[in-house]
Every structure is written in structure tokens, then in C-alpha cells.
């Protein structure tokens, strides 16, 4: 008699169990949170404050959320929101963990999925003649409370519970960018579109968050079809970010080059930048490199506390940046990072 994997049985039981949740009390048990706190969160009356607000009473309120502005390379700011209370943070973390166990992503989805990432996403488009990149405009803002409820119902949650979850995970009727649950919910909502795009003939399709990639060995003319399907689900294309990359030109997928049939690679420009930084660090050391770059003498460093503090901060900042670079490169092209990975 064929044995059934115990983890598979546990998964099936877990999926069945979430379908039986029909009260706030059962949902609070499911999320391991007190019923009273869950009821408070479900009011969906979040208090939005600017970052570094010092009022302890406001910060400790279960409904308080910090607004954070992150500078964009292209100018302006990207606004994200971060829960201030441990209760809201823990609730969102547990809910996200539960949703990830229930939601089974399509093989074309690579963003925010365990075991997948920018490398697996790029690997699907190696050596193709044509690559079309489509960016969705205001991705999270287009995901409404009603859309979340419908998608959770499709996952098996009862309507009242889907509505409760939608209230906790939205603000001003849309998905909150920065909440732990948002990437997973966005993937769940996009699932139907993923299946549609995967069936497009003569094209390989992948998605990483709000970036869609289509590739083929033949010329592809599917943009109008993609836009038509997106509009049906309430999404629009960011026209300024559409890219059709042809073989022989630069082809990038999630920031990696895909010019050959073997594997995705770090771009030549990024490698050149890293080599240059490493050259100066090996030659002058971190401190010497920073002082040389900013034209600071050793005497100024030793005799001016403000300059010394700024230089020391820049050293720490550069070390953190280099470490991040090397960890990233090691995950994509370990053979390139080997010569630098031991640099302290």
C-alpha cells in the first residue's frame, strides 16, 4: 500500500481547518491573538503618524501605524507604512505565515515566494530573442478591500472572515504597502491573471511582484492583450516603463543580464563599480579610501571631532554596503565574489 507523506496530510488538514473559521473567536485562535485585540484591529481605523513621533501613548495604541518616506532613485518618495504596536505586528506576521501555507503559487511567480527570487525569475528568459517587460502602475493601491475579500473567498475563507482580514490589511480601502501581509495578498489576488498569462502561446511568462516578463524566440506582439486582461482586473500599465528588449541589445530581467543560455549574470557596469571600490579599499584601506575620496588629511581626522565622527560613519556605511553587495553577488555569481568575499 502506498504511503502518504505526513507533511502533505498536515497541509491538507491545515487547508480544511481555515475553511471552518466562522467567528471572530475562531479567527483569533487561528491567529493566536486575543479576541479583544482582533476586534479592535478590525475597526480599520488606523492612526497614521509621521516617523519618529515621540508620543508614547500614540505609539502604544494598537491601531497606530508609522508613515515612512523612502527616497526614490528617480526622484520623489515611496511611501510605506510600518505598524507601531507589537500586537498589530505579530497579528500581521502570523496571518502572513498562515496565508503562505494556504496559497499555492503558480510556477511563474517568483516574488516573495520561498526558494524563488530574482535569479529563478531571470533564468526562465535565458537566451530568448525577445523579452517584453511590463510594469503595473501603483500596484498595491489598485488592490481594493473588495478584491481582497473575493480572493480570500476563493481560497476557502467564509465571507465574514474574509471581510475581517481585509479590514485589518487595508487602509483607505486599499492594500497597505509595508504590511507583512501585503506581498502575499497581492500574489493571491494576481493568481487568476498569472494563470491567464501563463497560457499565452509562444511566450514564456514570469512575474516578480509588479513586474511582468514575457519572452520568446519569435517576435512577440502581445502588449495589447496583456493590457486588456489587466484592465479587466482593475490594473493599468505604467507606459513609461514598458521595455521590449531584443537579442543583441541589453536584456535585463529583474536586474540581471540574460544574454546567454547558461545562467543570469550581474551586469558589467555593476562588476566594474565593485572592482573599482575593491581596488581602492585594498590600496588605501577603508579609512584611507574615505579620506582620499573626500580630501581629508590625517591631521584633520585626528584634531577635528566632527570630521572624525563623519569619517567613521562613512566607513561603517561603506562596509555595510560592500557586505550587502558581496552577499548579493555570491547568490548570483559566486565565482566572481570569491576573490573579494574575505575582505573585512
N, C-alpha and C positions, 0 to 999 in steps of 0.2 A: 504493500500500500504506500502511495506517495505521501511523504511528509510535507506539511505546510509550514513555511517559515514563521517562527513565533513573532518576529517584528512585523510581518505582514498582517498577522492576526490582530496585533495591538493597534496597528494603523487602521484596520477596518473597524475595530471597536471604537477607536477614538472618533472616527468619522460618524459612526452611528450615534455616538453619545451627544455630539453637538446638535444633532437634529432634534433631540428630545428636550432641549432647553426651551422653556415656555414661560418662565417667570424671572423677575429681577433677582430673586433669591438664588435660583439655579445658575443664572449668569454670573452672579458674584462668586459662587462656589467654583465655577468653571475658570474664572479669572483670579481666584484666590485673593479676593478683595472684600472688605466689609460692605454689606448691603447699603448702609447709610452713605458711605463714600461714593459708591457706584451711582446711587440716586442723585447725589449732589453733582457728580460729573455729567450725568445725563441731562442736566438742565441746559447744557450747551451755552452757558452764559460766561464765557471766558473773559478774564480781566487781562487785557493786553497792556504790558508796561515796557518802557524802554530798558535796554540792558543797563545793569549796574544801579538800578533803583535800590536805594538803601533801606526802604521801609520794610521792617521785619514782618509786620502784620500782613502786608500785601504779599510778600514773598512766600509766607507760610500758608496762604489761602490755597486750597486745593484747586481752585479754578484759575490761578494766576499763571500766565504764560509770558515769557520774555520775547520781545521782538528784537531780532538781530539783523543788522545790515552788513552784508559781506560784499566788499568791492569786486566788481567785475573787471576783467582784463580789457573789455571793450568799452569800459566806462559805465557809470551808474552803479547801482547796488542790487544785489539779490537779497530779498527779504525771506528769512526763515524764522521759525518760532520754536522756542525751547521751553518745556514745562519747568516750573519753578519748584513745585512740590514733589516730594518723594512718592506720594500716593498716586498722582497722575502719571509720573514717570514709570513706576512699577506696573500700573494698570496697562499702559500702552505697550510696555515690553512683553508682558505676559500675553496680552491679546495678539501681539505680532507673532510671538512664538506659536500660539495655537493656530493662527491663520496659516502660517507657513507649513504646518503639519497637514492641514486640510486641503490647501490649494496645491494641485499638481500642475506645475508649469509645462508648457509645450517645450519641445527641444529647441525651438527657435528663440527662446527668451534667455538672455544672458545677464541682465542687470539685476542685482540683489537676489541672486539665486546661489545657494551654497554649492561650491565646486565649479562654478562658472564665473566668467569675468570678461574683461576686455580682450584677453588673449583667445579664449574659446570663441568669442564673438567674431574676432578678426579671422580666425582660422577657417571659418565657413566660406570666406570670399577670396581665398588664395588663388592667384594665377588667372583671374577672370578678365575677360576683355572689357567689360563694362560694369561699373559699380555706381548705383544711384543711392545717394544719401538724402533722407527726408527728415526734417526736424519738426516736431509738433510744437506749435506756439502755445505758451502758457499752459503747459501740460497739466499740472496739479490744479490750477484754477478752473480748468474745464471739467474737472471731475466733481459733480454735484452730489449732494446728500441723496437725492432720489436715485441717482445712478449707482451709488454705493449700496443702497437698500436692495435694488433689483439684483445686483451681482451677488450679494450675500444670500438672498433668497434662492438664487440659482445654485449656490453651494450647499443648500440644505437647511440654512437657518430659518426659523419661523419669522414671519414678517415683523412682529412686535420686537423681537430680539435684534433683527437686522436694523430696525429704526433706532434702537437704543445704541447700538455700536456706531451707527452713522452719526448720531448726535455727539458722541464722545470724540470722534476722529475728524470732525469738521468745525469750521468757524466761518461765519457769514455764508453758510450753505455750501462751502467748497472744502475740499481736502486741504489739511493744514500741512504746508511744506515745512519739514523739520521734525514732525512727529515720527516716532519709531514705526508706526503702522502705515505711514503714507506710501512708501515704495511697494510694499506687499499689496496693499489695497489697489494701487494703480495697476499693478500686474494682473490682479484678479479681474478688474474692470476691463482691461485690454485683451483678456483671454480670447473672447469671441473674434476680435479683429485679428489676433495672431493666427487663429485657425484659418480665417479667410485669406490672409496674405500668404500663408504657407502653401495654399493651393494654387497660387498664380503659376501658370505654365511657363516653362523655360526660364525660371528665375529662382535663385536661392534667396531666402528671406531670413533675416535675424533682426532682433530688437534689443537695444540696450537702453533701458529707461525710455526717454522720449526721442531717441534716435533710431530711425528705421533704415535698414540697409537691404538693397536688392542687387543681386549681381547675376551676370550671365556671360556665357561665351559668345552669345549673339547680341546684336543691338537690341536694347530694351526700350519700349515706348509704353510705359505703364503709369506714368505720373498722374494722368487724368483719372485712371481707375483707382489709384491709391487715394487721391483727394476725394473722390466720390464716396468711397467707403468710409473714410474718416469723418466726413460731414454727416453721414447717417448716424454716427455715434457722438456727434457734438464736438468733434475735434477739427482744428484747422491747421494748415501747413504754414510754417514760417518761410515765406517765399524767399527771403534774403539768404537763407541757409541751405537752399537746395543745391546739391552738387552732383554732377554727372562726371565721373572720373573714368577716363579711357586708358586702356593699356598703352604704355609708352609715356604717359604722363604720370604725375604723382598720384598714387592711390593710397588713401588713408582710411582705415576702418577703426573706430574708437581710438584714434591717435597713433595707431601702429601702421607701418607700411606693409603692403601685401603684394609686392611686385613679383615674388617668386612662388613656386609651388610647394616649398618646404615648410616654412613657418613665418608667422608675423615677426616683424623686427622693429626695434627702436629707430626713429628717424636719424638720418645722417647729421642733421643740424643739432639735435639733442646730444648725440655722441660727441660731436665737435665741442660743444659747450662744456660737457663734462670733462673731456680730455684737457681742455684749457684750464679749467678750475683746478683739476688734479695736478697739472704741471706747476702751477703757481704755489699750491699748498705744499707739494713735495720740495719745491725750491726754497720757499721762504717760511714754511710752517703756517698754521692758521693765523697766528698773531701778526707775523711779518707780512702775510698776504693782505690782511685787512688794513694794516698801517700803510703799506705801499699803495694800495688802491685809493685810500683817502688822503694820502700825502701827509701822514702824521709821523713826526720824528719820535725817537725813543725818549728823548728828553721831555717832550710834551706829554707823552704817555705816563712817565714817572712822576711828573710835577703838577699835573692838572687832573684832579679827581673826576671832574665831569667828562673829560676826554677818555680817561681810563675806563670809566663806567660804560661809556658808549662803545668803546673798542671791545671790551669784554662781552657786552651784549651782542655785538655783531659776530664775534667769534662763536658764541653759543648758537646764534641764529644760523650761521653758515654750517656748523657741524650738524645741526638738525636737518638742514636742507640736503646736505650731502648724504647723510644716512638714509633719508627718505628716497632720494634718487637711486642709491645703490640697492636698496631693498626692492624698489620697483623694477629696476633693470634686471636684478637677479631672478625675478619671477618671469621675465620675458626672454632675456638673453643671458643666462648665467655665465657663458664663456666670456662675454665682454666684461662682466663685473668682477671676475676673479682677480684680475690684476690690481683692482682698487679696493676690494671688499675689506681688507685688513687695515686700511688707512684709519688712523684714530684722530 
